[in-house]
């Protein structure tokens, strides 16, 4: 069985030069991408997860660039990955909670993943 979260983490880790994780480490680095399952509309034949991808940067500009790189990587993978067949952008926005003084952008995507191995 395909692990959709591991699939997304792997695609993003290959695309951006920052740590990609499903959890925020206790000693969070200045630059980080986190991947969270935000919903699931799967069927017996297709996985249709929704992911929230949070990009932490040293500035808004850097966080936005990381979010765009993540989105681009998922779009490219939807064209050539054997299991990922679709990536739909739901939203890309600045995350207003900014208590750390760093830039954060939130990317929300709906994916379609083939379950046939």
Contact map, one row per residue, 1 for C-alpha under 8 A:
111000000000000000000000000000000000000000000000000000000000000000000000000000000000000000000000000000000000000000101
111100100000000000000000000000000000000000000000000000000000000000000000000000000000000000000000000000000000000000101
111111100000000000000000000000000000000000000000000000000000000000000000000000000000000000000000000000000000000000000
011111110000000000000000000000000000000000000010100000000000000000000000000000000000000000000000000000000000000010000
001111111000000000000000000000000011100000000000000000000000000000000000000000000000000000000000000000000000000000000
001111111100000000000000000000000000000000000000000000000000000000000000000000000000000000000000000000000000000000000
011111111110000000000000000000000000000000000000000000000000000000000000000000000000000000000000000000000000000000000
000111111111000000000000000000000010000000000000000000000000000000000000010000000000000000000000000000000000000000000
000011111111100000011100000000000010000000000000000000000000000000000000000000000000000000000000000000000000000000000
000001111111110000000000000000000000000000000000000000000000000000000000000000000000000000000000000000000000000000000
000000111111111000000000000000000000000000000000000000000000000000000000110010000000000000000000000000000000000000000
000000011111111100010000000000000000000000000000000000000000000000000100110000000000000000000000000000000000000000000
000000001111111111110000000000000000000000000000000000000000000000000000000000000000000000000000000000000000000000000
000000000111111110000000000000000000000000000000000000000000000000000000000000000000000000000000000000000000000000000
000000000011111110000000000000000000000000000000000000000000000000001100100000000000000000000000000000000000000000000
000000000001111111000000000000000000000000000000000000000000000001001100000000000000000000000000000000000000000000000
000000000000111111100000000000000000000000000000000000000000000000000000000000000000000000000000000000000000000000000
000000000000100111110000000000111000000000000000000000000000000000000000000000000000000000000000000000000000000000000
000000000000100011111000000000111000000000000000000000000000000000000000000000000000000000000000000000000000000000000
000000001001100001111100000000011110000000000000000000000000000000000000000000000000000000000000000000000000000000000
000000001000000000111111000000011110000000000000000000000000000000000000000000000000000000000000000000000000000000000
000000001000000000011111000000000111000000000000000000000000000000000000000000000000000000000000000000000000000000000
000000000000000000001111100000000110000000000000000000000000000000000000000000000000000000000000000000000000000000000
000000000000000000001111110100000100000000000000000000000000000000000000000000000000000000000000000000000000000000000
000000000000000000000011111100000000000000000000000000000000000000000000000000000000000000000000000000000000000000000
000000000000000000000001111100000000000000000000000000000000000000000000000000000000000000000000000000000000000000000
000000000000000000000000111110000000000000000000000000000000000000000000000000000000000000000000000000000000000000000
000000000000000000000001111111010000000000000000000000000000000000000000000000000000000000000000000000000000000000000
000000000000000000000000001111110000000000000000000000000000000000000000000000000000000000000000000000000000000000000
000000000000000000000000000111110000000000000000000000011100000000000000000000000000000000000000000001000000000000000
000000000000000001100000000011111000000000000000000000111100000000000000000000000000000000000000000000000000000000000
000000000000000001111000000111111100000000000000000000111000000000000000000000000000000000000000000000000000000000000
000000000000000001111000000000111110000000000000000011110000000000000000000000000000000000000000000000000000000000000
000000000000000000011111000000011111000000000000000011100000000000000000000000000000000000000000000000000000000000000
000010011000000000011110000000001111100000000000001111000000000000000000000000000000000000000000000000000000000000000
000010000000000000000100000000000111110000000000001110000000000000000000000000000000000000000000000000000000000000000
000010000000000000000000000000000011111100000000111100000000000000000000000000000000000000000000000000000000000000000
000000000000000000000000000000000001111100000000111100000000000000000000000000000000000000000000000000000000000000000
000000000000000000000000000000000000111110000000111000000000000000000000000000000000000000000000000000000000000000000
000000000000000000000000000000000000111111000011110000000000000000000000000000000000000000000000000000000000000000000
000000000000000000000000000000000000001111100011100000000000000000000000000000000000000000000000000000000000000000000
000000000000000000000000000000000000000111111111100000000000000000000000000000000000000000000000000000000000000000000
000000000000000000000000000000000000000011111111000000000000000000000000000000000000000000000000000000000000000000000
000000000000000000000000000000000000000001111110000000000000000000000000000000000000000000000000000000000000000000000
000000000000000000000000000000000000000001111110000000000000000000000000000000000000000000000000000000000000000001110
000000000000000000000000000000000000000001111111000000000000000000000000000000000000000000000000000000000000000111100
000100000000000000000000000000000000000111111111100000000000000000000000000000000000000000000000000000000000001111100
000000000000000000000000000000000000000111100111110000000000000000000000000000000000000000000000000000000000011110000
000100000000000000000000000000000000111111000011111000000000000000000000000000000000000000000000000000000000011100000
000000000000000000000000000000000000111100000001111100000000000000000000000000000000000000000000000000000001111000000
000000000000000000000000000000000011111000000000111110000000000000000000000000000000000000000000000000000001111000000
000000000000000000000000000000000011110000000000011111000000000000000000000000000000000000000000000000000111100000000
000000000000000000000000000000001111000000000000001111100000000000100000000000000000000000000000000000000111000000000
000000000000000000000000000000001110000000000000000111110000000000100000000000000000000000000000000000011110000000000
000000000000000000000000000000111100000000000000000011111000001101100000000000000000000000000000000000011110000000000
000000000000000000000000000001111000000000000000000001111100001000000000000000000000000000000000000001111000000000000
000000000000000000000000000001110000000000000000000000111111111001000000000000000000000000000000000001110000000000000
000000000000000000000000000001100000000000000000000000011111011000000000000000000000000000000000000001100000000000000
000000000000000000000000000000000000000000000000000000001111111000000000000000000000000000000000000001110000000000000
000000000000000000000000000000000000000000000000000000001111111100000000000000000000000000000100000001111000000000000
000000000000000000000000000000000000000000000000000000001011111110000000000000000000000000000000000000100000000000000
000000000000000000000000000000000000000000000000000000001111111111000000000000000000000000000000000000100000000000000
000000000000000000000000000000000000000000000000000000111111111111100000000000000000000000000000000000111000000000000
000000000000000000000000000000000000000000000000000000100001111111110000000000000000000000000100000000111000000000000
000000000000000000000000000000000000000000000000000000000000111111111000000000000000000000000000000000000000000000000
000000000000000100000000000000000000000000000000000000101000011111111100000000000000000000000000000000000000000000000
000000000000000000000000000000000000000000000000000011100000001111111110000000000000000000010000000000001110000000000
000000000000000000000000000000000000000000000000000000000000000111111111000000000000000000000000000000000000000000000
000000000000001100000000000000000000000000000000000000000000000011111111100000000000000000000000000000000000000000000
000000000001001100000000000000000000000000000000000000000000000001111111110000000000000000000000000000000000000000000
000000000000000000000000000000000000000000000000000000000000000000111111111000000000000010000000000000000010000000000
000000000000000000000000000000000000000000000000000000000000000000011111111100000000000000000000000000000000000000000
000000000011001000000000000000000000000000000000000000000000000000001111111110000000000000000000000000000000000000000
000000010011000000000000000000000000000000000000000000000000000000000111111111000000001000000000000000000000000000000
000000000000000000000000000000000000000000000000000000000000000000000011111111100000011000000000000000000000000000000
000000000000000000000000000000000000000000000000000000000000000000000001111111110000000000000000000000000000000000000
000000000010000000000000000000000000000000000000000000000000000000000000111111111001100000000000000000000000000000000
000000000000000000000000000000000000000000000000000000000000000000000000011111111001111000000000000000000000000000000
000000000000000000000000000000000000000000000000000000000000000000000000001111111001110000000000000000000000000000000
000000000000000000000000000000000000000000000000000000000000000000000000000111111101000000000000000000000000000000000
000000000000000000000000000000000000000000000000000000000000000000000000000011111111100000000000000000000000000000000
000000000000000000000000000000000000000000000000000000000000000000000000000000011111100000000000000000000000000000000
000000000000000000000000000000000000000000000000000000000000000000000000000000001111100000000000000000000000000011111
000000000000000000000000000000000000000000000000000000000000000000000000000011111111111000000000000000000000001111000
000000000000000000000000000000000000000000000000000000000000000000000000000011101111111000000000000000000000001111000
000000000000000000000000000000000000000000000000000000000000000000000000001001100001111100000000000000000000001110000
000000000000000000000000000000000000000000000000000000000000000000000000011001000001111110000000000000000000111100000
000000000000000000000000000000000000000000000000000000000000000000000000000000000000011111000000000000000000111000000
000000000000000000000000000000000000000000000000000000000000000000000010000000000000001111110000000000000011110000000
000000000000000000000000000000000000000000000000000000000000000000000000000000000000000111110000000000000011110000000
000000000000000000000000000000000000000000000000000000000000000000000000000000000000000011111000000000000111100000000
000000000000000000000000000000000000000000000000000000000000000000100000000000000000000011111100000000001111000000000
000000000000000000000000000000000000000000000000000000000000000000000000000000000000000000111110000000001110000000000
000000000000000000000000000000000000000000000000000000000001000100000000000000000000000000011111000000111100000000000
000000000000000000000000000000000000000000000000000000000000000000000000000000000000000000001111110000111100000000000
000000000000000000000000000000000000000000000000000000000000000000000000000000000000000000000111110000010000000000000
000000000000000000000000000000000000000000000000000000000000000000000000000000000000000000000011111000000000000000000
000000000000000000000000000000000000000000000000000000000000000000000000000000000000000000000011111111110000000000000
000000000000000000000000000000000000000000000000000000000000000000000000000000000000000000000000111111000000000000000
000000000000000000000000000000000000000000000000000000000000000000000000000000000000000000000000011111000000000000000
000000000000000000000000000000000000000000000000000000000000000000000000000000000000000000000000011111100000000000000
000000000000000000000000000001000000000000000000000000011111000000000000000000000000000000000000011111110000000000000
000000000000000000000000000000000000000000000000000000011111111100000000000000000000000000000110010011111000000000000
000000000000000000000000000000000000000000000000000001111011001100000000000000000000000000000111010001111100000000000
000000000000000000000000000000000000000000000000000001110001001100100000000000000000000000011110000000111110000000000
000000000000000000000000000000000000000000000000000111100000000000100000000000000000000000111110000000011111000000000
000000000000000000000000000000000000000000000000000111100000000000100010000000000000000011111000000000001111100000000
000000000000000000000000000000000000000000000000011110000000000000000000000000000000000011110000000000000111110000000
000000000000000000000000000000000000000000000000011100000000000000000000000000000000001111100000000000000011111000000
000000000000000000000000000000000000000000000001111000000000000000000000000000000000001111000000000000000001111100000
000000000000000000000000000000000000000000000011111000000000000000000000000000000001111100000000000000000000111110000
000000000000000000000000000000000000000000000111100000000000000000000000000000000001111000000000000000000000011111000
000100000000000000000000000000000000000000000111000000000000000000000000000000000011110000000000000000000000001111100
000000000000000000000000000000000000000000001110000000000000000000000000000000000011100000000000000000000000000111111
110000000000000000000000000000000000000000001110000000000000000000000000000000000010000000000000000000000000000011111
000000000000000000000000000000000000000000001000000000000000000000000000000000000010000000000000000000000000000001111
110000000000000000000000000000000000000000000000000000000000000000000000000000000010000000000000000000000000000001111
